[in-house]
Amino acid sequence: MSLLFSEIENKITEFKVNKIISSRKRILVGIINYVQTKIDLKKDINLNFICTHNSRRSHYSQIWAHVLAEYFKIKKFKSFSGGTISTEVSENVINSLIKCGFRLNSKVKKKQTIYKLSFSNDTSEILCFSKKFNDKFNPKNNFAAIMTCSSAEKNCPFISGSDKIISIPYDDPKKFDDSRYVDQEYMKTNLIIASEMYYVFSSLKV
């Protein structure tokens, strides 16, 4: 297991897995079964989390899947994210992750902003930037496409090269961007996704 930053270790112990409702657990079983099959066959595991703008929910999902796969010692695992269009990663997402213990190592503005986050002292950084689901950084085959919003699922009923498409839609915190609830609502979405990723990876037999 990677030596996670203590703040992240502490946050993980606070995840409210017991509050995940039955209907959500039934949805998450699709990911559990996909990953478990890959583990049993000793094959590479690739999950590509997809939402429309690749700016909020898909990044939360990618990042927490990455961390929790390390936490639960899931081998040969990689997580990715993408959108039906490329925009910008929301700075509110980055801020809420920092509050959970992630460290921002760099923030570079090119065509768009690229963030590099770390979560432990002995693993590589997580690169965060908005891109399309079929970007060169993402797998072209042998992956599960995980839809984190209903609009991406509607616009992309077929993802070329994917083994399977699994829908786990989340509410978009974007609607709170200009309100006094912005920090609260982004953290809420952050922790909902983190808890559900915890449920997925804690359910696996390795």
Residue pairs with C-beta under 8 A, 6 or more apart in sequence:
1 70
1 71
1 72
1 73
2 70
2 71
2 119
2 120
2 122
2 123
3 120
3 121
3 122
4 12
4 67
4 70
4 71
4 101
4 119
4 120
5 101
5 102
5 103
5 118
5 119
5 120
5 121
6 101
7 100
7 101
8 67
8 100
8 101
8 102
8 119
8 120
9 101
10 101
11 100
11 101
11 194
12 68
12 71
12 194
12 198
15 191
15 194
15 195
15 198
16 191
16 195
17 195
17 198
17 199
17 202
19 195
20 28
20 195
20 196
20 199
24 196
25 199
27 166
27 167
27 168
28 168
28 196
28 199
28 200
30 164
30 166
30 168
31 47
31 144
31 146
31 166
31 168
31 200
32 200
32 203
32 204
34 144
34 163
34 164
34 166
35 45
35 47
35 74
35 77
35 200
35 201
35 204
36 204
36 205
38 44
38 45
38 76
39 45
39 74
39 75
39 204
39 205
39 206
42 76
43 76
43 142
44 76
44 78
44 142
45 69
45 74
45 76
45 77
45 78
46 77
46 78
46 79
46 80
46 139
46 142
46 143
46 144
47 62
47 65
47 77
47 78
47 79
47 80
47 143
47 144
47 146
48 79
48 80
48 81
48 82
48 133
48 138
48 139
48 143
48 144
48 145
48 146
48 159
48 162
49 57
49 58
49 59
49 61
49 62
49 65
49 79
49 80
49 81
49 82
49 146
49 148
50 58
50 81
50 82
50 83
50 84
50 133
50 145
50 146
50 147
50 148
50 152
50 156
50 159
51 57
51 58
51 81
51 83
51 147
51 148
51 149
51 151
51 152
52 83
52 84
52 85
52 149
52 151
52 152
52 155
53 83
53 85
53 86
53 87
53 88
53 130
54 81
54 82
54 83
54 85
54 86
54 87
54 89
54 130
54 131
54 132
54 133
55 83
55 87
55 88
55 89
55 90
55 93
55 130
55 174
56 90
56 92
56 93
56 172
56 173
56 174
56 186
56 189
57 148
57 149
57 170
57 172
57 189
57 193
58 81
58 82
58 83
58 148
58 149
59 81
59 89
59 93
59 128
60 93
60 97
60 189
60 190
60 193
60 194
61 79
61 81
61 146
61 148
61 168
61 193
61 197
62 79
62 80
62 81
62 126
63 79
63 97
63 102
63 117
63 126
63 128
64 193
64 194
64 197
64 198
65 79
65 197
65 200
65 201
66 78
66 79
66 119
66 126
67 119
68 194
68 197
68 198
68 200
68 201
68 202
69 77
69 79
69 201
70 119
70 120
70 123
71 201
72 201
72 202
72 204
72 206
73 206
74 201
74 204
74 206
75 206
78 139
80 137
80 138
80 139
80 143
81 131
81 138
82 131
82 132
82 133
82 134
82 135
82 138
83 130
83 131
83 132
83 133
83 152
84 132
84 133
84 151
84 152
84 155
84 156
85 132
86 112
86 130
86 131
86 132
86 135
87 112
87 130
88 112
88 113
88 130
89 112
89 113
89 115
89 128
89 129
89 130
90 174
90 177
90 186
91 113
92 173
92 177
92 182
92 183
92 186
93 186
93 190
94 104
94 115
94 117
94 128
95 183
95 186
96 183
96 186
96 187
96 190
97 117
97 190
98 104
99 187
100 190
100 194
101 119
102 117
102 118
102 119
103 117
103 118
103 119
104 115
104 116
104 117
105 116
105 117
105 118
105 125
106 114
106 115
106 116
107 113
107 114
107 115
107 116
108 114
112 129
112 130
113 129
114 127
114 128
114 129
115 127
115 128
115 129
116 125
116 126
116 127
116 128
117 125
117 126
117 128
118 125
118 126
119 126
127 137
131 137
131 138
133 145
133 156
133 159
134 140
134 160
139 161
140 160
140 161
141 161
141 162
142 161
142 163
143 161
143 162
143 163
144 162
144 163
144 164
144 165
144 166
145 156
145 159
145 162
145 164
145 165
145 166
146 166
146 167
146 168
147 153
147 156
147 165
147 166
147 167
147 168
147 169
148 168
148 169
148 170
148 193
149 169
149 170
149 172
150 167
150 169
153 165
153 167
153 169
157 165
158 165
159 165
168 196
170 189
170 192
170 193
171 189
173 182
173 185
173 186
173 188
173 189
176 182
176 184
176 185
176 186
179 185
